[in-house]
């Protein structure tokens, strides 16, 4: 079974190892997740587990969401995602998965939505250096400069980095080390940063990076 | 938002009790050092000139003068490598960061002593001063004796020749 769970980012801090090394960690509140549906090859064309995390008020759920949750005797969920599986799994619909599933997993991928930065210029969005502060530069200090050659090819090449919407996109932080699993508080501690704001919803799965 | 969860994690990495010390205190920081297989404790003595951060991220900066050169080390309060922090002397200071000490040298670096349990009675202050004087005198005497001994030895060797 490919292990995965849904959760929420709590925040970042640091903890110490026995030898005094400080480890930067992100605290994730992971699970418990209800298995809302099991996707199978025969019916759906692929294997996956559909998980739900965090209850939604019944009155703010649609009729369809309520019906889908009722099928497995659960409340409608705020965050529903699928975890792809390689083959048929032994997990049944309606079952609850907790953070303990990560007990033997050394590394995970964390998928989330990055913080939205709106319509951003090239300095923020692509790390351009901008133009000089003096020596004749006039009101162009954070501009991209040239976007390509002139008469030949007479147009801007495709793929040139430009200003535009930055952030608020699906981001996968891959191969993060699992530092600690805390089943009493449903916490998963991973080394390093994960996408999104504190309190943002996340999908955590066993890494597919080898 | 989910502060109680954060609390639980940070609590797990914090020491149960940390010795109380203030900005301006002269402290001995006991640092665990690994030398090959063996562990020993090294003491770094100096004045606490700054504290920063909270919880597991709390740090403090200690400044001392080594051979006329200022040396500063910054330690994490909750690091397991810090075995102990012993307050040797409390300094009377009026700000939270003593970065101005970096621009001072010699006698100007000294801080006035503070007596943590309220104001020092004149008698106490006098006693402390007397003790410091006695220490200084003792050190001077020891130095003088050592010098005299060295001189005598030198004279003896000359005589032998």
Interface residues (C-beta under 8 A of the other chain):
Chain A: X8 X10 X11 X13 X14 X15 X16 X18 X19 X20 X22 X25 X27 X29 X182 X185 X187 X189 X198 X199
Chain B: X1 X2 X5 X6 X8 X9 X10 X12 X13 X32 X34 X55 X56 X57 X76 X78 X79 X80 X81
